[in-house]
């Protein structure tokens, strides 16, 4: 019934059809603009009400003038694919509805291409490839498409493909903050910390209040042992978002590694007040307890933490290898640490997980406590193992 009514309206009063959809597009554009005025983040796609107005605006523009509206709709499909698979599916539904309501062959062709992408493997990557190949994108949109496709590769740990796409994005638009931010994240994951910091520096030159870039640079500086700079970046990010417990905890880690235990204590306790069950924060607090009061005073807290069924904080893959290593290291002195260290290495730890572990082991090694000798042995094994993905030795 709806389809026949739409066909009738379009065929019998094309001028009125165009005028109505143009007015509706303008109304949604105005509502979208009002939402944008209240946004603090540079990326609005995460806001559902903004996305809804943007989609309705685009649908009505396509209905009013399909051929004229298609290039902008495809450029925005790049951002939908870059945001999430669900946003891409919504954008595909939008194009299908506009194609059906206008009977436009160009819209129909692109609706079919995007539908094929979302029903296959890796929908965002497939859609971005189709848009780069056939979308007729302008230079800015091509840069965004390469940046988003590069991030798809990063998340799939295809680092060679990621670097190629992100390099291309930066070459197309040298001031494209997302491309440099994504490439900095890639370098961080690869353990190429100087390159990561350089990209984050470039992003922050363009937008000094970009919280994600501040957090990312702080994380890379912390991994590189530049603790004062890491603290400055985490502090700046917390001034933008005071409730960000992760930044509070990571600033505490930087303070602890720099030997500033009082400041470290303040940060980890603040993080735990916000997230009392977070295992990473609990681990940081027990480690700090050990460094300040000795292992004997902290043994029971280690036992409670390390017998938790939850994966260890640094073990982002959900494996139990790091948890097992600390159990052997601290709670099972009858067992040699070599086997646990080799098990950790065989799991292919990320550069960050490896570096974090080496720092923890070095801190325990410097103590005069019972686990110091075993921690030194464990550090020797892991530090002597060839790092993967360009990670720097600890």
N, C-alpha and C positions, 0 to 999 in steps of 0.2 A: 504493500500500500504506500509506504513512504517513498519508495523508489519511483513509483508512477507519478506521485504528486510532485516530486522534485523535477522529474522530466517535463511535466506539464508546465510548471512555473518557469523553468529555464527556456523552454521553447516558445511559450506564448507571450512572455514579457521579459525578454533578455535585458532590456535597459533597467527595468525595476530590479531584476535579479542581481545585476552588477551593483546597483546603487545600495541595495539592502546589505549585501555582503561587505561592501566597502565601509558602510557606516558601522557595521558590527566589528569589522577588523580595527577600525579607528577606536572604538570603545574599549576593546580588549587591550589595544596598544596603550591607551591612557591608563588603564588599571595596572598593566604591567609596569609602566613607568613609575607609578606611585609606590608599588612594591619595591622597586629598585632604589628609591630614595631612602628607604629604611634599612637597606642591606649594608652590612659592614664588611662582608667577605667579597673578594673580587670575582668570585665564581658563583653566579646566581642559580645555576642548574640544580643545586641541592635543595632549593626551596620549592616545595610542591605547588604552592599557590602561584608563585611566579611562573613556573613551568606550565601550569594549566592555562593561564592567560596567554602565554606565548604560543602555546599550541592552538588555542582557539583563534588567536589573531592570524596565525599562519594559515589555518584551515579556511577562514573567510577570505583572506587575500587570494588563495588558490582558487576558490570558487568564483571570485570576482574576475580574476584575470589569470587563468592557469599558466599560460606561456610566460607571462611576465613574472609571475610569482614563483615559478619552479626553481630558478637559480638560487634565490634566497632560502627556499625550503631545503635545498640540498646542502647549502652551507651550514644551516642549522642542524641538519641530520648528522654532520660531522661532530657537533658538540653533544648531540643526544647519544651517539655511539661512544663518545669519550666519557660521558657521565656514567652510564650504567647500561646493562643489557635491558633492564625494564624500561628506561627512558627511550632506548632505541625501538623497542617493541611498540611503545605508545606513538612514537613518531611514524613508524611504519603503518600503524592503524590509521593515523591521521591522513597519510598520503593515499591509502586505499579508499578511505571515505571520500576524500576530495576527488579522486579519480572516478569513483562510482557516480558521484553527484554531478560531475561536469562532463563525464564521458570523454575526457581528454586523453589522447593516446600517449602523450609524453608522461603525464602523471601515472597512467596505468603501467607503462614500462618500468618506471622507477619504483612504483609500489611492488611490482613483481620481483625486481632485483633485491630490494630490501627484505621482502618476505622470504626469499630464498636464503638470504644471509641469516635472518633470525631463526630460521628453522634448521640451520646446519650447525657444524662445529664452530666454536669461537665466534659467535655472532658479531660482536663489535669489530674485531679485527677484519672479518670478511666484509662487513659493510664498509669499513674505512678503505679497504683495498678497492672495492667497487667504485666508491666515490672518487678516489684518486685516479682510477683508470678511466672512468667514463663520465665523471661528474662535471667536467668543465669548470673546476673551481678556480677562483682567483688566487693570487699569490698568498695572501693572508690565510685564506681557508686551507690552501694546500699545506702551509706550515702547521696549522692546527691539526690537520689530518695526520701528518707525519708524526707530530708530537703525541697525539692520542694513540696512534698505532704503535709507536715506540713504547709507550707505557704498557700497552697490552703485552708486548714482548717481555718487558721487565717483569711483569707479574707472572709470566709463564717461565721466567728464568732463561729466556733465549737472549742472552746479553749481546751477542754479536749483531743480531737483527735489530735489537733495541738501539744500540749505538748508531747503526747506520741510519735509522729513521730519525733519531733525535739530532744527529749531526746535520741531516738534510733540513730538518725543521729550523734549526738555528741559522743555517746558511740562507734559507728563504726569507727569514725574518729575524735578524740579529737581536732585535729588542723584544722578541717573543718570550715573556717571562715563564709561561708554563713549560716551553720546550727546555729552557735552561734549568728550571726547577726539576723537571723529570730527569734530565741528563745528570744533574747533580745527585739525585736519588739513585740513579743507576751506578754512578761512580762510587757512591757510598757503599752500595751493596757489593761492589766488586773490590772494595778495600782501597780504592784509588782516592785517598782522602784529600790530597792537595787539589786534584782536579774537581772534586766535589765542592770544596770550599770556594774555589774560583767561580764556579757556576752560581752558587748561592750568593756570592758577593755581587755578581752581575744582576741577579734578580732584585736584590735589596737596594742596589743603586737606583733602580727604576721605581721600586715601591718599598721604602724603608720600614713601613708598618705591616708588611706581609708576614703574619704570624707563622704560617707554615714554613716559610723560608727561614725565619729566625730559628724555629725549632730544628729544622733540618741542618742548618749550619752549626747550631749548638751541638747537635748530636755528632756531626763529623769532627768538630773541634775536640769534643770530649774523647772520641775514639783516638784522635791523633795526639792526645796528651796536652792540648792547649787549653788548660783548665780555666784560666782567667777569662779567656775569650768565650769559652763555652758558657760560663756563668753569666757573662754579660748578655749573651744571646737569649738564654733561658729567662733571665730577668726581664728583658725587653718583651719577650713573648707573654710572660705572666702579667705584665702591665696591661697588655691588650686583652688577655683572657685570664683573670686571676684564679679562676676555678679549674685550670688545667693541671690536674694532679700529676700527669706523666711528666710535664715540664718541671714541676716542683721536685719530683723524685730524681729526675736526671740531673738537675742542678745539685741536689744533695750528693749524688754520686761523684760529680766533678769536685765538689768541696772535699769529700772524703778522700779521693785519690790525691788531692793536693795537701792532705794532712790537716784540713780545717774541720775537725770533728764536731765542734760546737755548731757551726753553720750546717753541717751535714745532718746532725741530729734534728735541728729545727725543720729542715726541709722534709726529711723522711717522715717525721711525726705529722707534719701538716698533710702530706700526701696520704698517710694512713687515716687521718680523720676524714678525708674525702672518700677514700676507697679502702675501708678497713679489712677487706678480704683479699686484697690484691697480693698475689704471691710474690711478685717482684718487689713490692715495697716491704713486705715481711722479710724477705731474704736480705734486702739492704739493711734493715734494722738489726737483724741478728748478726750480720757480718760486722756492722759498726759496734755492736755490743762486744763482740769478740776482740776487735782491735783495741777497744778502750779498756775492757775488764778482763780479758783473757779467755781462753777456750774453756777452762774448767767451769767458770761462772756461766758460760753460755751453752754448755753441752746439752742440757735438757731442752732448751729452745731449739737447738739444731735438730735434736731427735724428733721433736714435734713437727717441725717444718719438713724435714726430709722423709718422714713417713707419710706425708700427705699424699692422697691419691692423685692430686693435681700435678700436671707437668711442671718442671722447673722453669723459673722465669725466663731464662735466656733461650729456652728450647722452643722456638716458635713453630717448629714442625709438629709438635705434639709427641715427639719421641721421648723416651725416658732415659736416654744415655747420659745427659748431664746430671740429672737427678741421681742416677746410679753412681756416677763418678764421685759426687759429694758425699753420698752415703758411705762409700768405701773409704774415701779420704778421711772423713771426720768421725765416723761411727764404727768402722770395722777395721781396727788396726791390725788384725791378724791377716788381712788380705792385702796382697801387693797392689799398689796403685797402677802398675803398668798396664794390666789388662783393662781396667776401667778407662784409662787414658786412650788406649788404642781403640776401644769400642766407641768412645766419643769421636775420635778422628775418622773412623770408618763410616760414621753416619753423615759425613760431608757437611760440617758446620759452616754457617755463613761467616764471612769475615768479622762481622760485628759480634756474633756469639763466641767466636774463637778469641777475639781481642778482649772481650769482657771477661772471659774465663781466665785468660792469662793475667789480667790485672788483679782479679780476685786472688789467684794463686800467689802472685808476687806480694800482695799485701799480707797474706797468711804466712808466706815464707819469711818475711821480715820480723815476724813476732818471735818471742822466745818460748812459745808455747809448744805443746805436744805435737800438733799437726805440722809444724814448720818444716821438718825434714821431708815428710811425705809430700807436702805442697811443693817444695823445691824440686823433688823428683818428678812430680807430675808436670810442673812447668817446663822442666828440661825436655821431657818427651814431646809435649805439644809444641813448644817453641822450635824444636828441632825438626818438626815435620814440615815438609814443603807446603806453604800456604796455598789455598785455592783462590781463584777469581781475583788475583792481584792483591790479596790481603797482606798487610804489612806485618812483619814479625812482631810479637809482643815482647 
